Amino acid sequence: DVLMTQTPVSLPVSLGGQVSISCRSSQSLVHSDGNTYLHWYLQKPGQSPQLLIYRVSNRFSGVPDRFSGSGSGTDFTLKISRVEPEDLGVYYCLQSTHYTFGAGTKLELK
Amino acid sequence: EVQLVESGGGLVQPGRSLKLSCAASGFTFSNYGMAWVCQAPTKGLEWVASISTGGGNTYYRDSVKGRFTISRDNAKNTLYLQMDSLRSEDTATYYCARRRGYYDGTFYFDYWGQGVMVTVSS
C-alpha cells in the first residue's frame, strides 16, 4: 500500500503569514497516463472536508489563489499565503491509487 | 448547487446492522461515481467504499469487505451503505462524496455531504 506522510502535524501561523505543508508518498504517484493524482483538502472545525487542489496544482472552483500546490513524484507541497481566519483547520492530502489520505496538518493561530 | 445529504446514522449494538443513505441533488447523479469516507472521533479520513456510475463496479477497503455493501438507486438519486456485523471500530462519522476522475488510480472526491455519525456500542 502507498503510505502518505504529512508534515508538520501542527502548524502555528499568524494571520497574514505564509505556510507550507508537506506530503510525501512511499511510492511515485505518477500514473501510467503520465499525470499525478495528488489532491489537497481542508476540513474546517465542525465541517466536512472541502476540496482545495486537485492533481497537484489545480485549484478547485472558488478556491482563492492564496492556495497553491506543487510537487512531483513522491514529494508535494501546499502553500498558503496571506493566511486568513477561514483558512484554519486540518489539511489532508489524498493519493488516488488506493484513496490513501495523509494523517493531517492542523493549521492554528500562534 | 451540488448537495449531498446523509441520513440513517445512530447508536447500534455490536453485531447489528445499519443502513446509511445519501440523497444527491444539483447534478446528474447517474453520471458520477460515488463513495463513502469515514472519520473516527478525533482521527483522520479513511476511504470506505466506492461505486461506479451504474452500480456495476464496487470497491471496499479490506476492513469492511464482506460486511458493508455500497449501492445506488439512480432513479432516486440516492447512494446507500448497508453496514452489517458492525464492530466498535466502525464508530465514525460517515461522509458521502462525489467521485471525479476517469479510471482506476485517478479518482478523487470533489463534493462531500455534512456527514452522519455511527456509534457502535453495547
Interface residues (C-beta under 8 A of the other chain):
Chain A: H31 S32 D33 N35 Y37 H39 Y41 Q43 Q47 S48 P49 Q50 L51 Y54 F60 Y92 L94 S96 T97 H98 Y99 T100 F101 G102 A103 G104
Chain B: A35 V37 G44 L45 E46 W47 S50 Y95 R100 G101 G105 T106 F107 Y108 F109 D110 Y111 W112 G113 Q114 G115
